[in-house]
Amino acid sequence: MSGTQHQLSLSYSSEEDRLLLIITTREQQEYRVWLSRRYTGMLLGVIRNIINELDGNGAQAAEHKQHAPGTPGIPPGHGEAGQSASDHGMLAYGIKTEQIDDGQFSMELFSKDQQKINFVFDRPNILLFDEMLHQGLIKTDWNICEMTPIRTQVH
């Protein structure tokens, strides 16, 4: 992804049984990322670890971590003749995180074929992202153990 994230939105597709994360950059480019049930559970765990580390509750500083695999496969409709993954979005497969300075984290979502989308979050924005994911989960019938957002004060 080139550009700086400007807006994030999340919706649930019952037909796909996936969450769709749409990222719009300041340059008005749009990126779509499909999140499976399994991947969403993994992503919530990663976000909780990032928040704990930002709050000083992590076991160690996050230098560089990679989390994979997610759910292998491709979103429905992909792989058919004449269709491009970029037309419909990528299916998230793994996550790489890295603390880039005091109070900021880089989070890279990537597909099985190594398409990548990178975010930079500070503490208030990672809390908002956590809340957004939980609001999206309300629309699903998924039973994910991490169903309660971290509700701490944003300073």
Z-matrix of the N, CA and C atoms (Angstrom, degrees):
N
C 1 1.446
C 2 1.512 1 107.63
N 3 1.314 2 116.15 1 129.53
C 4 1.455 3 119.07 2 174.36
C 5 1.514 4 107.81 3 -106.51
N 6 1.306 5 116.36 4 144.93
C 7 1.451 6 120.81 5 -178.34
C 8 1.518 7 110.65 6 103.53
N 9 1.322 8 115.09 7 171.48
C 10 1.454 9 122.53 8 -178.71
C 11 1.516 10 109.10 9 -101.94
N 12 1.356 11 115.72 10 132.64
C 13 1.451 12 117.76 11 -179.97
C 14 1.521 13 109.56 12 -60.86
N 15 1.321 14 114.88 13 137.27
C 16 1.453 15 121.42 14 -178.14
C 17 1.525 16 110.14 15 -117.70
N 18 1.322 17 116.07 16 -41.22
C 19 1.449 18 119.95 17 -176.78
C 20 1.530 19 109.27 18 -143.78
N 21 1.322 20 115.18 19 138.43
C 22 1.452 21 121.88 20 175.97
C 23 1.514 22 107.94 21 -120.10
N 24 1.317 23 116.78 22 138.67
C 25 1.465 24 120.20 23 172.62
C 26 1.518 25 108.20 24 -138.08
N 27 1.318 26 115.70 25 155.78
C 28 1.451 27 121.30 26 -176.42
C 29 1.515 28 108.79 27 -138.25
N 30 1.320 29 115.87 28 133.93
C 31 1.465 30 120.42 29 176.38
C 32 1.520 31 108.36 30 -138.37
N 33 1.321 32 115.41 31 162.44
C 34 1.462 33 121.11 32 178.98
C 35 1.513 34 109.44 33 -110.95
N 36 1.320 35 116.31 34 133.26
C 37 1.453 36 121.84 35 174.64
C 38 1.523 37 107.52 36 -107.83
N 39 1.327 38 117.09 37 110.64
C 40 1.465 39 119.92 38 178.83
C 41 1.525 40 110.48 39 -68.78
N 42 1.330 41 116.58 40 -30.62
C 43 1.466 42 120.77 41 177.88
C 44 1.529 43 111.37 42 -63.69
N 45 1.335 44 116.42 43 -40.50
C 46 1.462 45 121.81 44 -179.98
C 47 1.534 46 112.01 45 -89.05
N 48 1.339 47 116.64 46 -19.35
C 49 1.464 48 123.93 47 -171.25
C 50 1.523 49 110.02 48 53.93
N 51 1.340 50 114.13 49 47.61
C 52 1.463 51 121.60 50 179.02
C 53 1.523 52 109.52 51 -143.96
N 54 1.321 53 114.74 52 156.33
C 55 1.459 54 120.82 53 170.09
C 56 1.521 55 107.70 54 -89.40
N 57 1.321 56 116.28 55 142.44
C 58 1.457 57 121.47 56 176.91
C 59 1.521 58 108.42 57 -113.74
N 60 1.335 59 115.26 58 115.90
C 61 1.458 60 122.87 59 176.84
C 62 1.524 61 107.10 60 -96.06
N 63 1.328 62 116.29 61 122.80
C 64 1.463 63 121.38 62 178.28
C 65 1.523 64 107.98 63 -112.80
N 66 1.320 65 115.39 64 124.32
C 67 1.459 66 122.43 65 -179.99
C 68 1.517 67 108.10 66 -112.34
N 69 1.306 68 116.36 67 126.12
C 70 1.461 69 121.86 68 175.58
C 71 1.524 70 107.50 69 -113.59
N 72 1.330 71 115.93 70 132.93
C 73 1.465 72 120.32 71 179.77
C 74 1.526 73 110.02 72 -91.82
N 75 1.306 74 114.95 73 168.44
C 76 1.473 75 120.50 74 176.22
C 77 1.529 76 110.43 75 -61.24
N 78 1.326 77 116.68 76 -25.29
C 79 1.464 78 122.13 77 179.34
C 80 1.537 79 112.01 78 -86.07
N 81 1.356 80 116.33 79 9.75
C 82 1.465 81 123.72 80 178.44
C 83 1.528 82 114.47 81 66.91
N 84 1.322 83 117.63 82 24.00
C 85 1.461 84 120.72 83 172.07
C 86 1.521 85 107.11 84 -87.00
N 87 1.331 86 116.51 85 143.71
C 88 1.455 87 121.06 86 -179.24
C 89 1.522 88 110.28 87 -116.93
N 90 1.326 89 115.85 88 134.64
C 91 1.454 90 122.79 89 177.43
C 92 1.521 91 108.05 90 -124.72
N 93 1.334 92 116.20 91 140.17
C 94 1.461 93 122.33 92 -179.04
C 95 1.525 94 109.29 93 -119.86
N 96 1.332 95 114.78 94 133.78
C 97 1.454 96 121.25 95 179.28
C 98 1.524 97 108.36 96 -131.05
N 99 1.336 98 115.97 97 122.47
C 100 1.462 99 121.61 98 176.55
C 101 1.516 100 108.67 99 -87.35
N 102 1.345 101 116.53 100 132.08
C 103 1.456 102 123.11 101 -179.93
C 104 1.526 103 109.02 102 -115.17
N 105 1.321 104 116.67 103 116.76
C 106 1.469 105 120.40 104 176.62
C 107 1.532 106 109.22 105 -76.53
N 108 1.295 107 115.90 106 169.79
C 109 1.469 108 121.97 107 177.79
C 110 1.538 109 110.23 108 -58.80
N 111 1.304 110 116.13 109 -48.52
C 112 1.465 111 121.13 110 -178.52
C 113 1.531 112 111.03 111 -63.81
N 114 1.318 113 116.88 112 -44.29
C 115 1.456 114 121.36 113 -179.67
C 116 1.535 115 110.63 114 -64.28
N 117 1.330 116 116.86 115 -41.04
C 118 1.468 117 120.73 116 -179.82
C 119 1.523 118 110.31 117 -61.13
N 120 1.329 119 117.82 118 -41.18
C 121 1.459 120 120.64 119 176.60
C 122 1.517 121 111.80 120 -61.24
N 123 1.342 122 116.03 121 -42.37
C 124 1.459 123 120.73 122 177.76
C 125 1.534 124 110.32 123 -64.64
N 126 1.332 125 116.87 124 -43.41
C 127 1.466 126 121.61 125 -179.41
C 128 1.528 127 111.27 126 -61.57
N 129 1.322 128 117.19 127 -41.71
C 130 1.468 129 120.39 128 178.49
C 131 1.529 130 110.93 129 -62.44
N 132 1.332 131 117.18 130 -40.01
C 133 1.462 132 120.36 131 177.08
C 134 1.519 133 112.21 132 -63.75
N 135 1.329 134 116.56 133 -40.68
C 136 1.459 135 121.37 134 178.06
C 137 1.532 136 110.10 135 -64.16
N 138 1.324 137 116.79 136 -43.03
C 139 1.467 138 120.29 137 179.26
C 140 1.524 139 110.63 138 -62.43
N 141 1.315 140 117.04 139 -42.18
C 142 1.476 141 119.92 140 177.70
C 143 1.528 142 110.79 141 -60.74
N 144 1.332 143 117.28 142 -41.54
C 145 1.466 144 120.16 143 178.00
C 146 1.524 145 111.31 144 -63.44
N 147 1.327 146 117.05 145 -41.29
C 148 1.467 147 120.60 146 178.49
C 149 1.522 148 110.26 147 -62.11
N 150 1.321 149 117.45 148 -45.98
C 151 1.469 150 121.12 149 -179.81
C 152 1.520 151 110.19 150 -62.17
N 153 1.333 152 117.36 151 -43.15
C 154 1.471 153 120.40 152 177.61
C 155 1.522 154 111.42 153 -61.16
N 156 1.323 155 116.93 154 -40.87
C 157 1.463 156 120.18 155 179.47
C 158 1.525 157 111.12 156 -68.78
N 159 1.321 158 117.55 157 -38.95
C 160 1.467 159 119.98 158 177.41
C 161 1.524 160 111.20 159 -65.36
N 162 1.339 161 116.26 160 -31.75
C 163 1.461 162 121.04 161 179.00
C 164 1.520 163 112.71 162 -84.95
N 165 1.351 164 116.25 163 -0.21
C 166 1.455 165 119.86 164 -179.94
C 167 1.514 166 113.57 165 81.58
N 168 1.334 167 118.37 166 13.73
C 169 1.460 168 121.74 167 -178.65
C 170 1.516 169 112.57 168 -99.99
N 171 1.324 170 117.25 169 0.17
C 172 1.458 171 120.65 170 -178.87
C 173 1.514 172 110.92 171 -75.44
N 174 1.308 173 116.50 172 153.47
C 175 1.457 174 121.32 173 179.87
C 176 1.527 175 111.11 174 -65.69
N 177 1.338 176 116.49 175 -32.13
C 178 1.458 177 120.95 176 179.47
C 179 1.520 178 108.53 177 -154.95
N 180 1.299 179 115.65 178 161.15
C 181 1.459 180 119.26 179 177.52
C 182 1.517 181 109.55 180 -65.09
N 183 1.312 182 115.60 181 143.10
C 184 1.471 183 119.75 182 -179.50
C 185 1.505 184 108.96 183 -84.44
N 186 1.306 185 116.58 184 100.62
C 187 1.453 186 119.62 185 178.59
C 188 1.517 187 109.83 186 -82.51
N 189 1.313 188 116.55 187 -53.61
C 190 1.462 189 120.55 188 178.01
C 191 1.516 190 107.16 189 -165.78
N 192 1.322 191 116.52 190 123.18
C 193 1.456 192 120.37 191 -179.38
C 194 1.514 193 108.69 192 -133.30
N 195 1.315 194 114.55 193 145.83
C 196 1.456 195 120.12 194 176.70
C 197 1.518 196 108.15 195 -126.04
N 198 1.322 197 115.88 196 135.05
C 199 1.449 198 122.15 197 -178.99
C 200 1.522 199 107.83 198 -124.16
N 201 1.314 200 116.37 199 119.38
C 202 1.459 201 121.68 200 178.84
C 203 1.522 202 106.04 201 -168.44
N 204 1.265 203 122.19 202 162.38
C 205 1.451 204 124.50 203 -0.26
C 206 1.515 205 111.45 204 -86.75
N 207 1.297 206 114.85 205 160.81
C 208 1.450 207 123.59 206 168.90
C 209 1.513 208 106.12 207 -90.24
N 210 1.282 209 117.31 208 -146.98
C 211 1.448 210 119.82 209 177.45
C 212 1.513 211 108.31 210 -87.60
N 213 1.340 212 118.64 211 116.09
C 214 1.450 213 119.11 212 -179.76
C 215 1.520 214 111.16 213 -68.36
N 216 1.297 215 115.67 214 158.69
C 217 1.455 216 120.09 215 178.39
C 218 1.504 217 110.59 216 126.42
N 219 1.307 218 115.50 217 -173.53
C 220 1.455 219 121.05 218 179.46
C 221 1.510 220 108.85 219 -130.86
N 222 1.343 221 118.47 220 150.72
C 223 1.446 222 119.96 221 178.99
C 224 1.523 223 110.95 222 -61.16
N 225 1.326 224 117.43 223 149.98
C 226 1.460 225 119.53 224 176.74
C 227 1.520 226 110.19 225 -53.82
N 228 1.329 227 116.30 226 140.00
C 229 1.459 228 121.21 227 179.94
C 230 1.510 229 113.42 228 94.09
N 231 1.334 230 117.73 229 -17.45
C 232 1.459 231 120.08 230 179.14
C 233 1.511 232 109.85 231 -83.29
N 234 1.298 233 115.45 232 155.10
C 235 1.444 234 120.46 233 176.29
C 236 1.511 235 113.44 234 84.88
N 237 1.323 236 116.87 235 -5.22
C 238 1.458 237 119.44 236 177.58
C 239 1.522 238 108.62 237 -79.33
N 240 1.301 239 116.21 238 154.80
C 241 1.464 240 120.93 239 -177.70
C 242 1.521 241 110.71 240 -55.51
N 243 1.324 242 116.04 241 131.43
C 244 1.460 243 121.20 242 175.49
C 245 1.514 244 114.90 243 82.62
N 246 1.332 245 118.66 244 -1.15
C 247 1.460 246 119.91 245 -179.58
C 248 1.515 247 110.31 246 -104.64
N 249 1.307 248 115.23 247 143.20
C 250 1.452 249 121.58 248 -179.77
C 251 1.520 250 109.19 249 -115.59
N 252 1.326 251 117.35 250 141.20
C 253 1.461 252 121.00 251 177.90
C 254 1.518 253 111.21 252 -59.08
N 255 1.335 254 117.33 253 -32.35
C 256 1.460 255 119.77 254 -178.73
C 257 1.523 256 111.74 255 -68.23
N 258 1.346 257 117.88 256 -21.61
C 259 1.458 258 120.55 257 177.51
C 260 1.520 259 111.71 258 -71.26
N 261 1.318 260 117.28 259 -32.17
C 262 1.457 261 121.69 260 -174.00
C 263 1.516 262 113.34 261 -113.66
N 264 1.285 263 118.14 262 -12.69
C 265 1.456 264 122.42 263 -177.64
C 266 1.511 265 111.18 264 108.32
N 267 1.304 266 115.13 265 168.90
C 268 1.459 267 120.04 266 179.92
C 269 1.521 268 109.43 267 -103.69
N 270 1.315 269 116.18 268 152.23
C 271 1.454 270 121.72 269 174.37
C 272 1.519 271 107.52 270 -91.25
N 273 1.337 272 116.04 271 117.43
C 274 1.460 273 120.73 272 -179.26
C 275 1.522 274 110.13 273 -63.82
N 276 1.321 275 116.07 274 137.51
C 277 1.458 276 122.64 275 -176.49
C 278 1.525 277 112.16 276 -126.63
N 279 1.326 278 117.69 277 -36.84
C 280 1.461 279 121.25 278 -178.01
C 281 1.509 280 111.26 279 -146.72
N 282 1.321 281 114.70 280 170.87
C 283 1.464 282 122.22 281 -178.32
C 284 1.525 283 108.00 282 -137.03
N 285 1.321 284 116.25 283 135.36
C 286 1.463 285 121.52 284 170.32
C 287 1.519 286 106.55 285 -119.03
N 288 1.327 287 116.66 286 134.32
C 289 1.460 288 120.33 287 177.58
C 290 1.521 289 109.31 288 -125.84
N 291 1.312 290 114.58 289 151.22
C 292 1.459 291 120.08 290 179.00
C 293 1.521 292 108.37 291 -155.11
N 294 1.324 293 116.69 292 133.20
C 295 1.451 294 120.53 293 173.72
C 296 1.520 295 106.94 294 -79.47
N 297 1.345 296 116.75 295 119.32
C 298 1.456 297 119.52 296 -174.27
C 299 1.519 298 112.92 297 -96.61
N 300 1.297 299 117.65 298 -25.23
C 301 1.454 300 121.93 299 169.24
C 302 1.517 301 107.27 300 -165.18
N 303 1.315 302 115.97 301 -178.51
C 304 1.450 303 119.99 302 -176.77
C 305 1.532 304 109.58 303 -62.58
N 306 1.313 305 116.30 304 111.90
C 307 1.457 306 120.23 305 176.36
C 308 1.512 307 115.45 306 94.76
N 309 1.327 308 119.19 307 0.63
C 310 1.462 309 120.68 308 178.65
C 311 1.520 310 111.02 309 -130.63
N 312 1.327 311 114.20 310 142.91
C 313 1.458 312 122.18 311 178.18
C 314 1.505 313 110.09 312 -125.48
N 315 1.310 314 115.70 313 145.15
C 316 1.451 315 122.69 314 169.75
C 317 1.519 316 106.34 315 -101.67
N 318 1.332 317 116.17 316 132.53
C 319 1.458 318 121.12 317 176.31
C 320 1.511 319 108.03 318 -128.03
N 321 1.323 320 115.72 319 121.98
C 322 1.457 321 121.64 320 -179.23
C 323 1.525 322 108.47 321 -111.24
N 324 1.332 323 116.38 322 120.86
C 325 1.454 324 121.98 323 173.06
C 326 1.517 325 106.55 324 -95.53
N 327 1.330 326 116.96 325 133.84
C 328 1.461 327 118.35 326 -179.23
C 329 1.520 328 110.74 327 -136.97
N 330 1.330 329 114.10 328 155.30
C 331 1.456 330 121.89 329 179.05
C 332 1.521 331 109.35 330 -92.61
N 333 1.321 332 115.58 331 172.87
C 334 1.460 333 120.36 332 179.47
C 335 1.530 334 111.10 333 -62.12
N 336 1.346 335 116.97 334 -32.06
C 337 1.462 336 120.14 335 178.83
C 338 1.533 337 112.33 336 -92.98
N 339 1.343 338 116.19 337 18.42
C 340 1.468 339 124.74 338 172.62
C 341 1.525 340 115.31 339 71.09
N 342 1.340 341 119.12 340 22.38
C 343 1.460 342 119.57 341 165.87
C 344 1.528 343 105.23 342 -66.71
N 345 1.336 344 117.86 343 144.85
C 346 1.461 345 120.41 344 -173.00
C 347 1.519 346 111.58 345 -134.61
N 348 1.326 347 114.35 346 145.93
C 349 1.461 348 122.17 347 170.65
C 350 1.518 349 105.59 348 -133.93
N 351 1.320 350 116.36 349 127.23
C 352 1.449 351 121.65 350 -175.60
C 353 1.531 352 110.40 351 -113.79
N 354 1.326 353 115.71 352 136.74
C 355 1.469 354 122.79 353 176.63
C 356 1.511 355 108.64 354 -121.15
N 357 1.319 356 116.46 355 151.53
C 358 1.454 357 121.64 356 168.53
C 359 1.523 358 105.98 357 -121.07
N 360 1.327 359 115.33 358 123.67
C 361 1.457 360 121.86 359 -177.67
C 362 1.514 361 110.48 360 -120.72
N 363 1.327 362 115.87 361 140.91
C 364 1.449 363 120.88 362 163.95
C 365 1.530 364 105.85 363 -102.18
N 366 1.315 365 117.84 364 178.85
C 367 1.462 366 120.80 365 -174.09
C 368 1.529 367 112.71 366 -58.97
N 369 1.332 368 120.94 367 -49.34
C 370 1.473 369 119.06 368 -179.79
C 371 1.532 370 112.71 369 -59.28
N 372 1.328 371 117.50 370 -38.87
C 373 1.465 372 119.60 371 -177.74
C 374 1.524 373 112.95 372 -74.31
N 375 1.325 374 118.17 373 -32.79
C 376 1.463 375 119.09 374 177.25
C 377 1.526 376 109.54 375 -69.99
N 378 1.338 377 117.22 376 -33.53
C 379 1.469 378 120.31 377 175.31
C 380 1.532 379 110.76 378 -65.61
N 381 1.321 380 116.85 379 -40.38
C 382 1.466 381 120.17 380 177.39
C 383 1.531 382 111.30 381 -65.63
N 384 1.334 383 117.00 382 -38.96
C 385 1.460 384 121.13 383 178.04
C 386 1.535 385 110.03 384 -64.26
N 387 1.334 386 117.08 385 -42.13
C 388 1.460 387 122.41 386 176.76
C 389 1.533 388 109.80 387 -59.27
N 390 1.305 389 116.95 388 -46.39
C 391 1.475 390 121.75 389 179.01
C 392 1.530 391 110.78 390 -62.20
N 393 1.326 392 117.14 391 -42.65
C 394 1.465 393 121.30 392 -179.76
C 395 1.530 394 110.53 393 -62.07
N 396 1.331 395 117.43 394 -43.35
C 397 1.464 396 120.40 395 178.38
C 398 1.528 397 110.99 396 -61.49
N 399 1.318 398 116.58 397 -41.64
C 400 1.462 399 119.64 398 179.40
C 401 1.529 400 111.79 399 -66.74
N 402 1.310 401 117.51 400 -37.11
C 403 1.468 402 119.87 401 175.73
C 404 1.527 403 110.54 402 -64.20
N 405 1.331 404 116.91 403 -37.92
C 406 1.460 405 120.37 404 175.97
C 407 1.516 406 111.97 405 -65.26
N 408 1.330 407 117.23 406 -36.70
C 409 1.465 408 121.34 407 -179.89
C 410 1.525 409 112.17 408 -64.80
N 411 1.320 410 117.14 409 -29.34
C 412 1.467 411 120.91 410 179.09
C 413 1.525 412 110.27 411 -59.36
N 414 1.327 413 117.05 412 -31.16
C 415 1.464 414 121.44 413 -178.08
C 416 1.521 415 112.93 414 -79.56
N 417 1.322 416 117.06 415 -9.55
C 418 1.467 417 121.25 416 -178.27
C 419 1.519 418 109.74 417 -99.81
N 420 1.313 419 116.41 418 172.30
C 421 1.464 420 121.10 419 171.14
C 422 1.531 421 110.04 420 -107.26
N 423 1.331 422 115.74 421 23.17
C 424 1.457 423 121.14 422 -176.71
C 425 1.519 424 109.86 423 -75.35
N 426 1.294 425 116.18 424 141.41
C 427 1.456 426 122.13 425 176.52
C 428 1.527 427 107.72 426 -106.67
N 429 1.319 428 115.24 427 86.71
C 430 1.462 429 121.45 428 -179.40
C 431 1.517 430 107.66 429 -107.90
N 432 1.325 431 116.78 430 130.78
C 433 1.462 432 120.85 431 -174.58
C 434 1.529 433 112.67 432 -63.07
N 435 1.319 434 117.99 433 -24.75
C 436 1.467 435 121.47 434 -178.24
C 437 1.531 436 110.42 435 -90.55
N 438 1.340 437 117.45 436 47.78
C 439 1.462 438 120.90 437 -172.21
C 440 1.525 439 113.92 438 -80.99
N 441 1.320 440 119.00 439 -11.13
C 442 1.456 441 120.57 440 -177.86
C 443 1.523 442 109.60 441 -102.57
N 444 1.344 443 117.28 442 122.88
C 445 1.472 444 118.66 443 179.46
C 446 1.523 445 111.08 444 -69.23
N 447 1.310 446 115.03 445 155.54
C 448 1.459 447 120.46 446 174.32
C 449 1.521 448 106.18 447 -77.25
N 450 1.294 449 115.98 448 113.92
C 451 1.464 450 120.84 449 -177.41
C 452 1.529 451 108.67 450 -108.78
N 453 1.295 452 114.57 451 84.74
C 454 1.460 453 120.06 452 176.53
C 455 1.513 454 108.41 453 -117.82
N 456 1.283 455 116.03 454 162.57
C 457 1.462 456 119.08 455 -178.30
C 458 1.507 457 110.92 456 -67.14
N 459 1.318 458 114.45 457 138.67
C 460 1.459 459 121.10 458 174.97
C 461 1.522 460 106.43 459 -98.41
N 462 1.332 461 115.74 460 120.23
C 463 1.484 462 119.66 461 -178.59
C 464 1.493 463 110.47 462 -97.24
